[in-house]
Amino acid sequence: MTTEQPSSTAGRAGSPAGMGVAGFVTGLVGLGLSWVIPLLGIILGVLGIVLGGVGISQGRRTGGKTGLAVAGVVLGALAVVAAIFIVAAAVSTTT
């Protein structure tokens, strides 16, 4: 009378879902911080793009879901663009 528990790979560091979640979180935090600390927003945005890209690649290879990975890439790109916009605005007002 053994009952088998279904194994879940969602959330593991090496799984496509784990990379997608990591990309999503870093992209989201980067977007939020890009308005306050633009340099940190750029760093986290680029990290979100990279981790999201890895998540998309792994998801396509294994047939896993890639929704959060795509969201991580989009949020990371928005974080980088917003941070660059904030830096450009700050530089143009100081001269």
C-alpha positions in Angstrom: 0.0 0.0 0.0 2.4 2.6 -1.1 1.1 5.7 -2.6 3.4 7.6 -5.0 3.6 11.3 -4.7 3.8 13.2 -8.0 7.1 14.8 -8.4 7.1 18.5 -9.1 10.0 20.2 -10.9 8.4 23.7 -10.7 10.7 26.0 -8.8 13.9 24.0 -9.0 16.9 26.1 -9.8 17.8 24.1 -13.0 14.2 23.6 -14.3 12.7 25.8 -17.0 10.1 26.9 -14.5 12.8 27.9 -12.0 14.6 30.0 -14.6 11.4 31.6 -15.7 10.5 32.5 -12.2 14.0 33.8 -11.5 13.8 35.9 -14.7 10.4 37.2 -13.9 11.4 38.2 -10.3 14.6 39.9 -11.3 12.9 41.7 -14.2 10.1 42.9 -11.9 12.4 44.0 -9.1 14.6 45.7 -11.7 11.7 47.6 -13.1 10.6 48.8 -9.7 14.2 49.8 -8.7 15.0 51.4 -12.0 13.0 54.5 -11.0 14.9 54.9 -7.7 18.4 53.4 -8.3 18.9 53.3 -12.1 22.2 51.4 -12.1 20.7 48.6 -10.0 17.6 48.6 -12.3 19.9 48.1 -15.3 21.8 45.3 -13.7 18.6 43.5 -12.6 17.0 44.2 -15.9 19.8 42.6 -17.8 19.8 39.7 -15.4 16.1 39.3 -16.0 16.6 39.2 -19.7 19.3 36.6 -19.5 17.5 34.3 -17.0 14.3 34.7 -19.0 16.1 33.8 -22.2 17.6 30.7 -20.5 14.1 29.8 -19.3 12.6 30.1 -22.7 15.4 28.0 -24.2 15.0 25.3 -21.6 11.2 25.4 -21.9 11.3 24.9 -25.6 13.8 22.1 -25.4 11.9 20.2 -22.7 8.3 21.2 -23.7 7.7 23.1 -20.5 5.8 26.3 -20.0 7.6 29.5 -20.9 5.1 32.2 -19.8 7.0 33.5 -16.8 10.3 33.4 -18.8 8.8 35.6 -21.5 7.4 38.0 -18.9 10.9 38.1 -17.4 12.5 39.1 -20.7 9.8 41.8 -21.2 10.1 43.2 -17.7 13.8 43.1 -17.9 13.8 45.1 -21.1 11.4 47.6 -19.7 13.6 48.0 -16.6 16.6 48.7 -18.8 14.7 51.2 -21.0 13.2 52.9 -17.9 16.6 53.2 -16.2 18.3 54.6 -19.3 15.4 57.1 -19.6 15.8 58.2 -16.0 19.6 58.6 -16.4 19.1 60.6 -19.6 16.6 62.8 -18.0 18.8 63.4 -15.0 21.8 64.2 -17.2 19.9 66.6 -19.4 18.5 68.6 -16.5 21.9 69.0 -14.8 23.6 70.7 -17.7 
